[in-house]
Amino acid sequence: MNEELNVDSQALPEAIAGTRRRISIIWLLPVIAAIIGGWLFYDSIINAPVNVVIQFKTAEGIMADKTKVLYKGLPAGRVSDVSLSQKGDTVDVQIEFDPALEHLIRQDTEFWLVTPTVNMTGITGLETIVTGNYIAMRPGGGQPASAFKALDAPPPLDESAPGLHLILTSPVQPSVQHGSPVYYRRYEVGSVQTLAIAEDNQSFDIGIHILPEYQSLVSKQSRFWTASGFHVSGSISDLDIRIESFTAMLKGGIAFDTPNQGKTSAPVEDMEKFKLYEDYKEAQSGIAIFVRFATGQGLKPKSTSVRFKGIDIGVVEDVVVLPDLSGVTATVMMDPRANRALREGTQFWLVSPKVSLSEVSGLETIVGGTYIDVKPNLDGKPTRHFVALKSAPGETAERGQLEIILQGERRGSLKAGSPVYFRQVQVGEVSHSELASTGDAVNIYVIIYKRYVPLVRENSVFFNVSGMDFGLFSGLKTESLEALVAGGVAFATPEGDAMGKTVAKGWIFELHDEAQGSWLRWAPQIPLKLKKSPPKKKFPKKTMETSKETDDNESSP
């Protein structure tokens, strides 16, 4: 068996020793570095800032690595370098923009520097006090570009922007600037966008923008005027002061109003032109009427107003002497809303201060100036020509009031508006007076106010309280200071059944020159519909003993 295992060593092949080759890890480092370098190179190309050069007239307010470019309040880039241009007349400002905004940098993109400005014409850029000066931009169209020229001021709003774009024309440059507010009844609804000399070189064109939500406030009847804060006109007697707003005082502004014509006006189109008036009074539109006066005293063009119940409804535009020299004609511009009252029978008269022993009236005109008052008549035919009264007309009785007639030998100091008293409380007034048809008496027409009508009875007595009564032992007696100066009438009504029944319209009473003593002691109880006024209270009568006891109690500790 051992013999079978013996093998000839010469017959076997010789074994050759060898080693297996492996890649060393150190060779991976250059590959990784190459990949990272390639990525960084790619990233530097993709995310590289967009370099732009903007030409400014001066570098004032611009600093490298500090001044930013803002778009809609967000950072869009920064100034990387500031240098003089080759010609040396301008400054080249190099800016690195965020590459994500590259699509906004086109040929028509506009840039301008925002700095704080405070002067008599405006306050702008106040936010830069905190954030510092910055360069603002407004993207435009066109091809990509890398060189721009900065604007000297913010650009006007694009005409394609939503809202209403209008052009106002003025013969003189108004006190407004870019961004000045536009007001509608003192509420800001838009802004001024442009201010330039018109093509005719004789006027100025002011471009304004009305916000979309307010453009319906503008119609073809709208009137625009300069509202630059503070306006003073007139004289000491009729000083006119108008203050639009504090902002308008500092920045200038434009205001407008749209008269209510009662009809829907055609819509206003973009870039439509309107006249810009110098002030509110010049812009007032209205209906021209002609009022004839005996004299022009107190009538001042552009100053004297027409009032109804204390509200201005017109203004005198012009005053001319009549050809026959018999008076003057005042041209008055009335508010269109007063058109209904411009009819035959409407009365006008001039209100001016009067102070005398027989009359005190119009004292408010000492400060406010004379004005024209009006009493409308809505039943006549429409007209534009009127003749003014010499004085205020008498009142006419309204529904529920009582009109009676007092007959006396003379009128005395009674006139339209003179008060009628009951227990020194005014309960009516004199409307007017005239001679009786026989000429031997004066009829004085009196209106008793509605709530006091039950006080007038068949046996009531009326007496004159105008002037004063001076007696050696009785002293000075008068109904009131008002009656002393302006005149008046008083009446008394008997007590109980003696007072008689209530009277009807037109009842005639005798007007006595003075009262009898017994009349003043009458104290009738007549129910009046005065809800807030308590009835008379019965107070206990004091006796001498009661008064003495009261005094003793008050003096004791």
Disulfide bonds with the S-S distance in Angstrom:
none
